[in-house]
Amino acid sequence: MKLNKDILNIIMAVQHYKKHRIAENMLLNKKGHDWYGETEKYYYGLPDEIIHTNGLKKNIDTFEKIISYPVTEKIRSTLYSGLWQFDF
């Protein structure tokens, strides 16, 4: 599957949510917080039309791929119209 604007925005949103939950829980000194479960819930809460229109699925494999996808500087500096050159 080729990367596109919507898939990149989904990846970035989920990864930023993960980072936010980790940082907030550390700031509030919460022990045993479940950033993984909270982030998974966030992903599954995204509108189906955004996920399915882009060929993604709401399953654990896709979620794992999204949270671990390396958004490199090259990807961040590429115009949306050129994202097709990257695989997801």
ChimeraX attribute file (.defattr): number of C-alpha atoms within 10 A of each C-alpha:
attribute: neighborCount
match mode: 1-to-1
recipient: residues
	/A:1	10
	/A:2	11
	/A:3	17
	/A:4	18
	/A:5	15
	/A:6	14
	/A:7	20
	/A:8	19
	/A:9	11
	/A:10	18
	/A:11	21
	/A:12	16
	/A:13	16
	/A:14	20
	/A:15	19
	/A:16	14
	/A:17	19
	/A:18	19
	/A:19	14
	/A:20	14
	/A:21	18
	/A:22	18
	/A:23	13
	/A:24	12
	/A:25	16
	/A:26	12
	/A:27	9
	/A:28	8
	/A:29	10
	/A:30	11
	/A:31	8
	/A:32	7
	/A:33	13
	/A:34	13
	/A:35	18
	/A:36	14
	/A:37	11
	/A:38	14
	/A:39	22
	/A:40	20
	/A:41	11
	/A:42	14
	/A:43	23
	/A:44	15
	/A:45	10
	/A:46	13
	/A:47	9
	/A:48	13
	/A:49	10
	/A:50	13
	/A:51	17
	/A:52	11
	/A:53	11
	/A:54	17
	/A:55	10
	/A:56	15
	/A:57	14
	/A:58	15
	/A:59	11
	/A:60	11
	/A:61	9
	/A:62	13
	/A:63	19
	/A:64	12
	/A:65	12
	/A:66	21
	/A:67	21
	/A:68	11
	/A:69	14
	/A:70	11
	/A:71	13
	/A:72	8
	/A:73	8
	/A:74	9
	/A:75	16
	/A:76	11
	/A:77	10
	/A:78	11
	/A:79	9
	/A:80	14
	/A:81	9
	/A:82	13
	/A:83	19
	/A:84	13
	/A:85	12
	/A:86	12
	/A:87	9
	/A:88	14
